Amino acid sequence: MIVVTRLNRTRFAVNPDLIERIQATPDTTLIMVDGATFVITETMDEVIDQIVDLRARVLAAAHRWTAPGSGTTTIDATPHSGEDV
């Protein structure tokens, strides 16, 4: 979840997987896949940065995760032959 701020200064968390698009006209508007819209104070670039940071944190946590009792990570983050880095 990312935290954004409505124009009335109330904050709320939104699932970025459910954002269909972000518009800046001039206020930033989140349009959700269900058609809901939210006008927020953050800029489009700030929202995108939050989403990128969230996804990076999720990937980092998954990389650090170990299966209980195994002592080894369950995700191999090493690039394999023929894969892009």
mmCIF file as gemmi writes it, N, C-alpha and C atoms, coordinates in Angstrom:
data_model
loop_
_atom_site.group_PDB
_atom_site.id
_atom_site.type_symbol
_atom_site.label_atom_id
_atom_site.label_alt_id
_atom_site.label_comp_id
_atom_site.label_asym_id
_atom_site.label_entity_id
_atom_site.label_seq_id
_atom_site.pdbx_PDB_ins_code
_atom_site.Cartn_x
_atom_site.Cartn_y
_atom_site.Cartn_z
_atom_site.occupancy
_atom_site.B_iso_or_equiv
_atom_site.pdbx_formal_charge
_atom_site.auth_seq_id
_atom_site.auth_asym_id
_atom_site.pdbx_PDB_model_num
ATOM 1 N N . MET Axp A 1 ? 0.849 -1.175 0 1 0 ? 1 A 1
ATOM 2 C CA . MET Axp A 1 ? 0 0 0 1 0 ? 1 A 1
ATOM 3 C C . MET Axp A 1 ? 0.895 1.239 0 1 0 ? 1 A 1
ATOM 4 N N . ILE Axp A 2 ? 0.395 2.275 -0.66 1 0 ? 2 A 1
ATOM 5 C CA . ILE Axp A 2 ? 1.067 3.568 -0.613 1 0 ? 2 A 1
ATOM 6 C C . ILE Axp A 2 ? 0.127 4.546 0.074 1 0 ? 2 A 1
ATOM 7 N N . VAL Axp A 3 ? 0.703 5.546 0.725 1 0 ? 3 A 1
ATOM 8 C CA . VAL Axp A 3 ? -0.1 6.532 1.453 1 0 ? 3 A 1
ATOM 9 C C . VAL Axp A 3 ? -0.106 7.833 0.658 1 0 ? 3 A 1
ATOM 10 N N . VAL Axp A 4 ? -1.313 8.34 0.417 1 0 ? 4 A 1
ATOM 11 C CA . VAL Axp A 4 ? -1.492 9.594 -0.308 1 0 ? 4 A 1
ATOM 12 C C . VAL Axp A 4 ? -2.41 10.504 0.507 1 0 ? 4 A 1
ATOM 13 N N . THR Axp A 5 ? -2.5 11.768 0.082 1 0 ? 5 A 1
ATOM 14 C CA . THR Axp A 5 ? -3.241 12.781 0.837 1 0 ? 5 A 1
ATOM 15 C C . THR Axp A 5 ? -4.304 13.425 -0.035 1 0 ? 5 A 1
ATOM 16 N N . ARG Axp A 6 ? -5.542 13.407 0.449 1 0 ? 6 A 1
ATOM 17 C CA . ARG Axp A 6 ? -6.625 14.112 -0.247 1 0 ? 6 A 1
ATOM 18 C C . ARG Axp A 6 ? -6.409 15.617 -0.128 1 0 ? 6 A 1
ATOM 19 N N . LEU Axp A 7 ? -7.124 16.397 -0.917 1 0 ? 7 A 1
ATOM 20 C CA . LEU Axp A 7 ? -6.997 17.85 -0.864 1 0 ? 7 A 1
ATOM 21 C C . LEU Axp A 7 ? -7.392 18.426 0.485 1 0 ? 7 A 1
ATOM 22 N N . ASN Axp A 8 ? -8.25 17.719 1.239 1 0 ? 8 A 1
ATOM 23 C CA . ASN Axp A 8 ? -8.645 18.199 2.574 1 0 ? 8 A 1
ATOM 24 C C . ASN Axp A 8 ? -7.65 17.766 3.66 1 0 ? 8 A 1
ATOM 25 N N . ARG Axp A 9 ? -6.493 17.249 3.226 1 0 ? 9 A 1
ATOM 26 C CA . ARG Axp A 9 ? -5.368 16.853 4.086 1 0 ? 9 A 1
ATOM 27 C C . ARG Axp A 9 ? -5.568 15.542 4.827 1 0 ? 9 A 1
ATOM 28 N N . THR Axp A 10 ? -6.62 14.798 4.544 1 0 ? 10 A 1
ATOM 29 C CA . THR Axp A 10 ? -6.749 13.469 5.142 1 0 ? 10 A 1
ATOM 30 C C . THR Axp A 10 ? -5.896 12.496 4.331 1 0 ? 10 A 1
ATOM 31 N N . ARG Axp A 11 ? -5.243 11.602 5.041 1 0 ? 11 A 1
ATOM 32 C CA . ARG Axp A 11 ? -4.371 10.636 4.382 1 0 ? 11 A 1
ATOM 33 C C . ARG Axp A 11 ? -5.067 9.283 4.311 1 0 ? 11 A 1
ATOM 34 N N . PHE Axp A 12 ? -4.769 8.539 3.264 1 0 ? 12 A 1
ATOM 35 C CA . PHE Axp A 12 ? -5.308 7.193 3.147 1 0 ? 12 A 1
ATOM 36 C C . PHE Axp A 12 ? -4.329 6.34 2.349 1 0 ? 12 A 1
ATOM 37 N N . ALA Axp A 13 ? -4.455 5.041 2.513 1 0 ? 13 A 1
ATOM 38 C CA . ALA Axp A 13 ? -3.589 4.099 1.811 1 0 ? 13 A 1
ATOM 39 C C . ALA Axp A 13 ? -4.354 3.504 0.639 1 0 ? 13 A 1
ATOM 40 N N . VAL Axp A 14 ? -3.647 3.317 -0.461 1 0 ? 14 A 1
ATOM 41 C CA . VAL Axp A 14 ? -4.263 2.761 -1.648 1 0 ? 14 A 1
ATOM 42 C C . VAL Axp A 14 ? -3.371 1.631 -2.177 1 0 ? 14 A 1
ATOM 43 N N . ASN Axp A 15 ? -4.007 0.616 -2.705 1 0 ? 15 A 1
ATOM 44 C CA . ASN Axp A 15 ? -3.28 -0.5 -3.313 1 0 ? 15 A 1
ATOM 45 C C . ASN Axp A 15 ? -2.862 -0.067 -4.72 1 0 ? 15 A 1
ATOM 46 N N . PRO Axp A 16 ? -1.571 0.093 -4.987 1 0 ? 16 A 1
ATOM 47 C CA . PRO Axp A 16 ? -1.153 0.574 -6.303 1 0 ? 16 A 1
ATOM 48 C C . PRO Axp A 16 ? -1.459 -0.404 -7.433 1 0 ? 16 A 1
ATOM 49 N N . ASP Axp A 17 ? -1.704 -1.664 -7.105 1 0 ? 17 A 1
ATOM 50 C CA . ASP Axp A 17 ? -2.077 -2.635 -8.139 1 0 ? 17 A 1
ATOM 51 C C . ASP Axp A 17 ? -3.461 -2.333 -8.711 1 0 ? 17 A 1
ATOM 52 N N . LEU Axp A 18 ? -4.248 -1.532 -7.997 1 0 ? 18 A 1
ATOM 53 C CA . LEU Axp A 18 ? -5.598 -1.219 -8.442 1 0 ? 18 A 1
ATOM 54 C C . LEU Axp A 18 ? -5.708 0.148 -9.112 1 0 ? 18 A 1
ATOM 55 N N . ILE Axp A 19 ? -4.566 0.826 -9.289 1 0 ? 19 A 1
ATOM 56 C CA . ILE Axp A 19 ? -4.566 2.108 -9.995 1 0 ? 19 A 1
ATOM 57 C C . ILE Axp A 19 ? -4.527 1.832 -11.493 1 0 ? 19 A 1
ATOM 58 N N . GLU Axp A 20 ? -5.534 2.323 -12.202 1 0 ? 20 A 1
ATOM 59 C CA . GLU Axp A 20 ? -5.566 2.169 -13.664 1 0 ? 20 A 1
ATOM 60 C C . GLU Axp A 20 ? -4.69 3.225 -14.319 1 0 ? 20 A 1
ATOM 61 N N . ARG Axp A 21 ? -4.833 4.48 -13.845 1 0 ? 21 A 1
ATOM 62 C CA . ARG Axp A 21 ? -3.994 5.546 -14.394 1 0 ? 21 A 1
ATOM 63 C C . ARG Axp A 21 ? -3.922 6.698 -13.404 1 0 ? 21 A 1
ATOM 64 N N . ILE Axp A 22 ? -2.928 7.56 -13.653 1 0 ? 22 A 1
ATOM 65 C CA . ILE Axp A 22 ? -2.716 8.754 -12.847 1 0 ? 22 A 1
ATOM 66 C C . ILE Axp A 22 ? -2.745 9.936 -13.806 1 0 ? 22 A 1
ATOM 67 N N . GLN Axp A 23 ? -3.549 10.936 -13.473 1 0 ? 23 A 1
ATOM 68 C CA . GLN Axp A 23 ? -3.631 12.131 -14.308 1 0 ? 23 A 1
ATOM 69 C C . GLN Axp A 23 ? -3.189 13.342 -13.5 1 0 ? 23 A 1
ATOM 70 N N . ALA Axp A 24 ? -2.562 14.292 -14.184 1 0 ? 24 A 1
ATOM 71 C CA . ALA Axp A 24 ? -2.186 15.557 -13.546 1 0 ? 24 A 1
ATOM 72 C C . ALA Axp A 24 ? -2.792 16.676 -14.382 1 0 ? 24 A 1
ATOM 73 N N . THR Axp A 25 ? -3.967 17.17 -13.967 1 0 ? 25 A 1
ATOM 74 C CA . THR Axp A 25 ? -4.724 18.109 -14.818 1 0 ? 25 A 1
ATOM 75 C C . THR Axp A 25 ? -5.333 19.275 -14.046 1 0 ? 25 A 1
ATOM 76 N N . PRO Axp A 26 ? -4.786 20.185 -13.357 1 0 ? 26 A 1
ATOM 77 C CA . PRO Axp A 26 ? -3.433 20.183 -12.818 1 0 ? 26 A 1
ATOM 78 C C . PRO Axp A 26 ? -3.328 19.391 -11.521 1 0 ? 26 A 1
ATOM 79 N N . ASP Axp A 27 ? -4.468 19.181 -10.813 1 0 ? 27 A 1
ATOM 80 C CA . ASP Axp A 27 ? -4.41 18.335 -9.607 1 0 ? 27 A 1
ATOM 81 C C . ASP Axp A 27 ? -4.165 16.896 -10.019 1 0 ? 27 A 1
ATOM 82 N N . THR Axp A 28 ? -3.463 16.175 -9.171 1 0 ? 28 A 1
ATOM 83 C CA . THR Axp A 28 ? -3.201 14.764 -9.452 1 0 ? 28 A 1
ATOM 84 C C . THR Axp A 28 ? -4.438 13.958 -9.102 1 0 ? 28 A 1
ATOM 85 N N . THR Axp A 29 ? -4.87 13.136 -10.033 1 0 ? 29 A 1
ATOM 86 C CA . THR Axp A 29 ? -6.051 12.296 -9.844 1 0 ? 29 A 1
ATOM 87 C C . THR Axp A 29 ? -5.676 10.845 -10.079 1 0 ? 29 A 1
ATOM 88 N N . LEU Axp A 30 ? -6.022 9.992 -9.111 1 0 ? 30 A 1
ATOM 89 C CA . LEU Axp A 30 ? -5.867 8.548 -9.279 1 0 ? 30 A 1
ATOM 90 C C . LEU Axp A 30 ? -7.183 8.004 -9.803 1 0 ? 30 A 1
ATOM 91 N N . ILE Axp A 31 ? -7.134 7.269 -10.887 1 0 ? 31 A 1
ATOM 92 C CA . ILE Axp A 31 ? -8.321 6.597 -11.407 1 0 ? 31 A 1
ATOM 93 C C . ILE Axp A 31 ? -8.09 5.109 -11.181 1 0 ? 31 A 1
ATOM 94 N N . MET Axp A 32 ? -8.984 4.512 -10.401 1 0 ? 32 A 1
ATOM 95 C CA . MET Axp A 32 ? -8.847 3.12 -10.02 1 0 ? 32 A 1
ATOM 96 C C . MET Axp A 32 ? -9.518 2.214 -11.05 1 0 ? 32 A 1
ATOM 97 N N . VAL Axp A 33 ? -9.184 0.933 -11.016 1 0 ? 33 A 1
ATOM 98 C CA . VAL Axp A 33 ? -9.748 -0.005 -11.99 1 0 ? 33 A 1
ATOM 99 C C . VAL Axp A 33 ? -11.265 -0.125 -11.851 1 0 ? 33 A 1
ATOM 100 N N . ASP Axp A 34 ? -11.812 0.165 -10.657 1 0 ? 34 A 1
ATOM 101 C CA . ASP Axp A 34 ? -13.269 0.078 -10.478 1 0 ? 34 A 1
ATOM 102 C C . ASP Axp A 34 ? -13.977 1.388 -10.836 1 0 ? 34 A 1
ATOM 103 N N . GLY Axp A 35 ? -13.199 2.382 -11.332 1 0 ? 35 A 1
ATOM 104 C CA . GLY Axp A 35 ? -13.788 3.653 -11.726 1 0 ? 35 A 1
ATOM 105 C C . GLY Axp A 35 ? -13.743 4.73 -10.657 1 0 ? 35 A 1
ATOM 106 N N . ALA Axp A 36 ? -13.403 4.374 -9.43 1 0 ? 36 A 1
ATOM 107 C CA . ALA Axp A 36 ? -13.288 5.374 -8.367 1 0 ? 36 A 1
ATOM 108 C C . ALA Axp A 36 ? -12.167 6.343 -8.706 1 0 ? 36 A 1
ATOM 109 N N . THR Axp A 37 ? -12.348 7.6 -8.318 1 0 ? 37 A 1
ATOM 110 C CA . THR Axp A 37 ? -11.309 8.599 -8.538 1 0 ? 37 A 1
ATOM 111 C C . THR Axp A 37 ? -10.966 9.275 -7.221 1 0 ? 37 A 1
ATOM 112 N N . PHE Axp A 38 ? -9.708 9.617 -7.063 1 0 ? 38 A 1
ATOM 113 C CA . PHE Axp A 38 ? -9.229 10.313 -5.875 1 0 ? 38 A 1
ATOM 114 C C . PHE Axp A 38 ? -8.346 11.461 -6.327 1 0 ? 38 A 1
ATOM 115 N N . VAL Axp A 39 ? -8.67 12.67 -5.886 1 0 ? 39 A 1
ATOM 116 C CA . VAL Axp A 39 ? -7.837 13.831 -6.153 1 0 ? 39 A 1
ATOM 117 C C . VAL Axp A 39 ? -6.91 13.987 -4.951 1 0 ? 39 A 1
ATOM 118 N N . ILE Axp A 40 ? -5.606 14.05 -5.22 1 0 ? 40 A 1
ATOM 119 C CA . ILE Axp A 40 ? -4.62 14.027 -4.142 1 0 ? 40 A 1
ATOM 120 C C . ILE Axp A 40 ? -3.63 15.183 -4.285 1 0 ? 40 A 1
ATOM 121 N N . THR Axp A 41 ? -2.909 15.446 -3.205 1 0 ? 41 A 1
ATOM 122 C CA . THR Axp A 41 ? -1.948 16.558 -3.19 1 0 ? 41 A 1
ATOM 123 C C . THR Axp A 41 ? -0.6 16.165 -3.78 1 0 ? 41 A 1
ATOM 124 N N . GLU Axp A 42 ? -0.262 14.891 -3.755 1 0 ? 42 A 1
ATOM 125 C CA . GLU Axp A 42 ? 1.03 14.455 -4.278 1 0 ? 42 A 1
ATOM 126 C C . GLU Axp A 42 ? 1.082 14.646 -5.795 1 0 ? 42 A 1
ATOM 127 N N . THR Axp A 43 ? 2.275 14.88 -6.311 1 0 ? 43 A 1
ATOM 128 C CA . THR Axp A 43 ? 2.43 14.982 -7.759 1 0 ? 43 A 1
ATOM 129 C C . THR Axp A 43 ? 2.444 13.587 -8.371 1 0 ? 43 A 1
ATOM 130 N N . MET Axp A 44 ? 2.258 13.536 -9.682 1 0 ? 44 A 1
ATOM 131 C CA . MET Axp A 44 ? 2.312 12.257 -10.378 1 0 ? 44 A 1
ATOM 132 C C . MET Axp A 44 ? 3.667 11.588 -10.147 1 0 ? 44 A 1
ATOM 133 N N . ASP Axp A 45 ? 4.738 12.356 -10.23 1 0 ? 45 A 1
ATOM 134 C CA . ASP Axp A 45 ? 6.077 11.792 -10.028 1 0 ? 45 A 1
ATOM 135 C C . ASP Axp A 45 ? 6.252 11.234 -8.622 1 0 ? 45 A 1
ATOM 136 N N . GLU Axp A 46 ? 5.691 11.913 -7.621 1 0 ? 46 A 1
ATOM 137 C CA . GLU Axp A 46 ? 5.779 11.416 -6.244 1 0 ? 46 A 1
ATOM 138 C C . GLU Axp A 46 ? 5.039 10.088 -6.09 1 0 ? 46 A 1
ATOM 139 N N . VAL Axp A 47 ? 3.87 9.976 -6.698 1 0 ? 47 A 1
ATOM 140 C CA . VAL Axp A 47 ? 3.11 8.722 -6.628 1 0 ? 47 A 1
ATOM 141 C C . VAL Axp A 47 ? 3.883 7.6 -7.312 1 0 ? 47 A 1
ATOM 142 N N . ILE Axp A 48 ? 4.423 7.881 -8.479 1 0 ? 48 A 1
ATOM 143 C CA . ILE Axp A 48 ? 5.197 6.864 -9.192 1 0 ? 48 A 1
ATOM 144 C C . ILE Axp A 48 ? 6.409 6.455 -8.366 1 0 ? 48 A 1
ATOM 145 N N . ASP Axp A 49 ? 7.099 7.415 -7.745 1 0 ? 49 A 1
ATOM 146 C CA . ASP Axp A 49 ? 8.245 7.088 -6.894 1 0 ? 49 A 1
ATOM 147 C C . ASP Axp A 49 ? 7.827 6.203 -5.719 1 0 ? 49 A 1
ATOM 148 N N . GLN Axp A 50 ? 6.672 6.492 -5.119 1 0 ? 50 A 1
ATOM 149 C CA . GLN Axp A 50 ? 6.181 5.652 -4.022 1 0 ? 50 A 1
ATOM 150 C C . GLN Axp A 50 ? 5.926 4.223 -4.49 1 0 ? 50 A 1
ATOM 151 N N . ILE Axp A 51 ? 5.35 4.085 -5.678 1 0 ? 51 A 1
ATOM 152 C CA . ILE Axp A 51 ? 5.057 2.751 -6.21 1 0 ? 51 A 1
ATOM 153 C C . ILE Axp A 51 ? 6.353 1.996 -6.491 1 0 ? 51 A 1
ATOM 154 N N . VAL Axp A 52 ? 7.332 2.671 -7.093 1 0 ? 52 A 1
ATOM 155 C CA . VAL Axp A 52 ? 8.627 2.042 -7.366 1 0 ? 52 A 1
ATOM 156 C C . VAL Axp A 52 ? 9.294 1.62 -6.06 1 0 ? 52 A 1
ATOM 157 N N . ASP Axp A 53 ? 9.277 2.5 -5.045 1 0 ? 53 A 1
ATOM 158 C CA . ASP Axp A 53 ? 9.864 2.165 -3.746 1 0 ? 53 A 1
ATOM 159 C C . ASP Axp A 53 ? 9.167 0.97 -3.104 1 0 ? 53 A 1
ATOM 160 N N . LEU Axp A 54 ? 7.839 0.934 -3.185 1 0 ? 54 A 1
ATOM 161 C CA . LEU Axp A 54 ? 7.089 -0.187 -2.622 1 0 ? 54 A 1
ATOM 162 C C . LEU Axp A 54 ? 7.487 -1.492 -3.298 1 0 ? 54 A 1
ATOM 163 N N . ARG Axp A 55 ? 7.537 -1.493 -4.603 1 0 ? 55 A 1
ATOM 164 C CA . ARG Axp A 55 ? 7.888 -2.719 -5.326 1 0 ? 55 A 1
ATOM 165 C C . ARG Axp A 55 ? 9.319 -3.148 -5.017 1 0 ? 55 A 1
ATOM 166 N N . ALA Axp A 56 ? 10.229 -2.197 -4.87 1 0 ? 56 A 1
ATOM 167 C CA . ALA Axp A 56 ? 11.613 -2.524 -4.513 1 0 ? 56 A 1
ATOM 168 C C . ALA Axp A 56 ? 11.675 -3.131 -3.115 1 0 ? 56 A 1
ATOM 169 N N . ARG Axp A 57 ? 10.896 -2.577 -2.164 1 0 ? 57 A 1
ATOM 170 C CA . ARG Axp A 57 ? 10.868 -3.14 -0.805 1 0 ? 57 A 1
ATOM 171 C C . ARG Axp A 57 ? 10.312 -4.548 -0.801 1 0 ? 57 A 1
ATOM 172 N N . VAL Axp A 58 ? 9.273 -4.795 -1.601 1 0 ? 58 A 1
ATOM 173 C CA . VAL Axp A 58 ? 8.68 -6.135 -1.68 1 0 ? 58 A 1
ATOM 174 C C . VAL Axp A 58 ? 9.707 -7.125 -2.234 1 0 ? 58 A 1
ATOM 175 N N . LEU Axp A 59 ? 10.392 -6.744 -3.304 1 0 ? 59 A 1
ATOM 176 C CA . LEU Axp A 59 ? 11.407 -7.627 -3.885 1 0 ? 59 A 1
ATOM 177 C C . LEU Axp A 59 ? 12.555 -7.876 -2.915 1 0 ? 59 A 1
ATOM 178 N N . ALA Axp A 60 ? 12.997 -6.839 -2.204 1 0 ? 60 A 1
ATOM 179 C CA . ALA Axp A 60 ? 14.08 -7.005 -1.237 1 0 ? 60 A 1
ATOM 180 C C . ALA Axp A 60 ? 13.658 -7.927 -0.1 1 0 ? 60 A 1
ATOM 181 N N . ALA Axp A 61 ? 12.435 -7.768 0.385 1 0 ? 61 A 1
ATOM 182 C CA . ALA Axp A 61 ? 11.938 -8.63 1.456 1 0 ? 61 A 1
ATOM 183 C C . ALA Axp A 61 ? 11.823 -10.076 0.98 1 0 ? 61 A 1
ATOM 184 N N . ALA Axp A 62 ? 11.362 -10.268 -0.241 1 0 ? 62 A 1
ATOM 185 C CA . ALA Axp A 62 ? 11.247 -11.622 -0.78 1 0 ? 62 A 1
ATOM 186 C C . ALA Axp A 62 ? 12.626 -12.257 -0.926 1 0 ? 62 A 1
ATOM 187 N N . HIS Axp A 63 ? 13.604 -11.454 -1.306 1 0 ? 63 A 1
ATOM 188 C CA . HIS Axp A 63 ? 14.962 -11.972 -1.465 1 0 ? 63 A 1
ATOM 189 C C . HIS Axp A 63 ? 15.555 -12.383 -0.121 1 0 ? 63 A 1
ATOM 190 N N . ARG Axp A 64 ? 15.239 -11.633 0.946 1 0 ? 64 A 1
ATOM 191 C CA . ARG Axp A 64 ? 15.753 -11.942 2.288 1 0 ? 64 A 1
ATOM 192 C C . ARG Axp A 64 ? 15.006 -13.084 2.957 1 0 ? 64 A 1
ATOM 193 N N . TRP Axp A 65 ? 13.805 -13.369 2.509 1 0 ? 65 A 1
ATOM 194 C CA . TRP Axp A 65 ? 12.96 -14.364 3.159 1 0 ? 65 A 1
ATOM 195 C C . TRP Axp A 65 ? 13.581 -15.741 3.072 1 0 ? 65 A 1
ATOM 196 N N . THR Axp A 66 ? 13.531 -16.468 4.171 1 0 ? 66 A 1
ATOM 197 C CA . THR Axp A 66 ? 13.986 -17.851 4.166 1 0 ? 66 A 1
ATOM 198 C C . THR Axp A 66 ? 12.833 -18.74 4.603 1 0 ? 66 A 1
ATOM 199 N N . ALA Axp A 67 ? 12.777 -19.908 4.021 1 0 ? 67 A 1
ATOM 200 C CA . ALA Axp A 67 ? 11.746 -20.864 4.42 1 0 ? 67 A 1
ATOM 201 C C . ALA Axp A 67 ? 12.034 -21.307 5.847 1 0 ? 67 A 1
ATOM 202 N N . PRO Axp A 68 ? 11.014 -21.418 6.678 1 0 ? 68 A 1
ATOM 203 C CA . PRO Axp A 68 ? 11.228 -21.829 8.066 1 0 ? 68 A 1
ATOM 204 C C . PRO Axp A 68 ? 11.983 -23.156 8.137 1 0 ? 68 A 1
ATOM 205 N N . GLY Axp A 69 ? 13.08 -23.146 8.9 1 0 ? 69 A 1
ATOM 206 C CA . GLY Axp A 69 ? 13.855 -24.371 9.1 1 0 ? 69 A 1
ATOM 207 C C . GLY Axp A 69 ? 14.837 -24.698 7.989 1 0 ? 69 A 1
ATOM 208 N N . SER Axp A 70 ? 14.795 -23.971 6.88 1 0 ? 70 A 1
ATOM 209 C CA . SER Axp A 70 ? 15.673 -24.337 5.765 1 0 ? 70 A 1
ATOM 210 C C . SER Axp A 70 ? 17.027 -23.66 5.848 1 0 ? 70 A 1
ATOM 211 N N . GLY Axp A 71 ? 17.052 -22.432 6.395 1 0 ? 71 A 1
ATOM 212 C CA . GLY Axp A 71 ? 18.297 -21.701 6.469 1 0 ? 71 A 1
ATOM 213 C C . GLY Axp A 71 ? 18.787 -21.177 5.124 1 0 ? 71 A 1
ATOM 214 N N . THR Axp A 72 ? 18.004 -21.361 4.069 1 0 ? 72 A 1
ATOM 215 C CA . THR Axp A 72 ? 18.402 -20.853 2.756 1 0 ? 72 A 1
ATOM 216 C C . THR Axp A 72 ? 17.291 -19.995 2.192 1 0 ? 72 A 1
ATOM 217 N N . THR Axp A 73 ? 17.674 -19.061 1.345 1 0 ? 73 A 1
ATOM 218 C CA . THR Axp A 73 ? 16.647 -18.238 0.713 1 0 ? 73 A 1
ATOM 219 C C . THR Axp A 73 ? 15.887 -19.072 -0.296 1 0 ? 73 A 1
ATOM 220 N N . THR Axp A 74 ? 14.636 -18.722 -0.48 1 0 ? 74 A 1
ATOM 221 C CA . THR Axp A 74 ? 13.802 -19.495 -1.398 1 0 ? 74 A 1
ATOM 222 C C . THR Axp A 74 ? 13.772 -18.888 -2.792 1 0 ? 74 A 1
ATOM 223 N N . ILE Axp A 75 ? 14.363 -17.705 -2.946 1 0 ? 75 A 1
ATOM 224 C CA . ILE Axp A 75 ? 14.354 -17.045 -4.243 1 0 ? 75 A 1
ATOM 225 C C . ILE Axp A 75 ? 15.784 -16.906 -4.722 1 0 ? 75 A 1
ATOM 226 N N . ASP Axp A 76 ? 16.052 -17.353 -5.936 1 0 ? 76 A 1
ATOM 227 C CA . ASP Axp A 76 ? 17.375 -17.23 -6.532 1 0 ? 76 A 1
ATOM 228 C C . ASP Axp A 76 ? 17.375 -15.952 -7.368 1 0 ? 76 A 1
ATOM 229 N N . ALA Axp A 77 ? 18.061 -14.918 -6.873 1 0 ? 77 A 1
ATOM 230 C CA . ALA Axp A 77 ? 18.102 -13.643 -7.567 1 0 ? 77 A 1
ATOM 231 C C . ALA Axp A 77 ? 19.279 -13.554 -8.53 1 0 ? 77 A 1
ATOM 232 N N . THR Axp A 78 ? 20.026 -14.616 -8.663 1 0 ? 78 A 1
ATOM 233 C CA . THR Axp A 78 ? 21.177 -14.613 -9.562 1 0 ? 78 A 1
ATOM 234 C C . THR Axp A 78 ? 20.715 -14.718 -11 1 0 ? 78 A 1
ATOM 235 N N . PRO Axp A 79 ? 21.177 -13.817 -11.875 1 0 ? 79 A 1
ATOM 236 C CA . PRO Axp A 79 ? 20.802 -13.927 -13.299 1 0 ? 79 A 1
ATOM 237 C C . PRO Axp A 79 ? 21.336 -15.235 -13.89 1 0 ? 79 A 1
ATOM 238 N N . HIS Axp A 80 ? 20.546 -15.856 -14.695 1 0 ? 80 A 1
ATOM 239 C CA . HIS Axp A 80 ? 20.937 -17.092 -15.362 1 0 ? 80 A 1
ATOM 240 C C . HIS Axp A 80 ? 21.3 -16.801 -16.793 1 0 ? 80 A 1
ATOM 241 N N . SER Axp A 81 ? 21.984 -17.707 -17.402 1 0 ? 81 A 1
ATOM 242 C CA . SER Axp A 81 ? 22.412 -17.535 -18.79 1 0 ? 81 A 1
ATOM 243 C C . SER Axp A 81 ? 21.225 -17.188 -19.676 1 0 ? 81 A 1
ATOM 244 N N . GLY Axp A 82 ? 21.377 -16.1 -20.451 1 0 ? 82 A 1
ATOM 245 C CA . GLY Axp A 82 ? 20.329 -15.71 -21.382 1 0 ? 82 A 1
ATOM 246 C C . GLY Axp A 82 ? 19.271 -14.799 -20.802 1 0 ? 82 A 1
ATOM 247 N N . GLU Axp A 83 ? 19.327 -14.525 -19.473 1 0 ? 83 A 1
ATOM 248 C CA . GLU Axp A 83 ? 18.335 -13.649 -18.866 1 0 ? 83 A 1
ATOM 249 C C . GLU Axp A 83 ? 18.872 -12.23 -18.786 1 0 ? 83 A 1
ATOM 250 N N . ASP Axp A 84 ? 17.971 -11.267 -18.904 1 0 ? 84 A 1
ATOM 251 C CA . ASP Axp A 84 ? 18.365 -9.87 -18.734 1 0 ? 84 A 1
ATOM 252 C C . ASP Axp A 84 ? 18.61 -9.604 -17.265 1 0 ? 84 A 1
ATOM 253 N N . VAL Axp A 85 ? 19.504 -8.683 -16.993 1 0 ? 85 A 1
ATOM 254 C CA . VAL Axp A 85 ? 19.794 -8.31 -15.607 1 0 ? 85 A 1
ATOM 255 C C . VAL Axp A 85 ? 18.951 -7.151 -15.203 1 0 ? 85 A 1
